[in-house]
Each structure stands twice: as structure tokens, then as C-alpha cells.
Amino acid sequence: MYVNWSIKTSNAPQLSYTIAVYDNQAHTGKPIATQEGTDPDARNVAIHVPNLPSEKKTYYLTLQLTDIFNQQSEIREIILEELKP
């Protein structure tokens, strides 16, 4: 799974990111995949999502950025509807 994002030029520079993939809309329980990194230049990452079920299912990806002043962005949700590996 590939995730891309951009940052407004008026925002403070990014320091790190946290991405999680859930199988429920409430984002509860253990995520089925996560990716974290401290990379000010990152704007895309590949996430390995092992053992996805073969039936169609909706997944919920969350993205949160932390800037160089240690301020966290709002959690952004991306809905991946009825995906099948």
C-alpha cells in the first residue's frame, strides 16, 4: 500500500509521520499495519500489509504529522472502500 501526502507551504516543516491501517471505522484495537518515521523530506511511503483477507473489505488509514516544533497535525482519515488484495 502506498501513501502520499503534501504540506501547505504556510505550515511549519514536517519532522515525522505516523500511519496506521485499521479494519474498523472507529480506529479501535490493534492496527493491521503501521508505519512511523522521522524524515523531514518524506512525502510518500510504502506500507507492508501482511495477511489481508481475500474478501472485499473497507479499510481505514490514518495519517498524523509532527512538525519541527513538536506540534501534531489533526489525524487525517482515508477510507479505502471495498478493497481486495
Rosetta blueprint (number, residue, H / E / L):
1 M L
2 Y E
3 V E
4 N E
5 W L
6 S L
7 I L
8 K L
9 T L
10 S L
11 N L
12 A L
13 P L
14 Q E
15 L E
16 S E
17 Y E
18 T E
19 I E
20 A E
21 V E
22 Y E
23 D L
24 N L
25 Q L
26 A L
27 H L
28 T L
29 G L
30 K L
31 P L
32 I L
33 A E
34 T E
35 Q E
36 E E
37 G E
38 T E
39 D L
40 P L
41 D L
42 A L
43 R L
44 N E
45 V E
46 A E
47 I L
48 H L
49 V L
50 P L
51 N L
52 L L
53 P L
54 S L
55 E L
56 K L
57 K E
58 T E
59 Y E
60 Y E
61 L E
62 T E
63 L E
64 Q E
65 L E
66 T E
67 D E
68 I L
69 F L
70 N L
71 Q L
72 Q E
73 S L
74 E L
75 I L
76 R E
77 E E
78 I E
79 I E
80 L E
81 E E
82 E E
83 L E
84 K L
85 P L
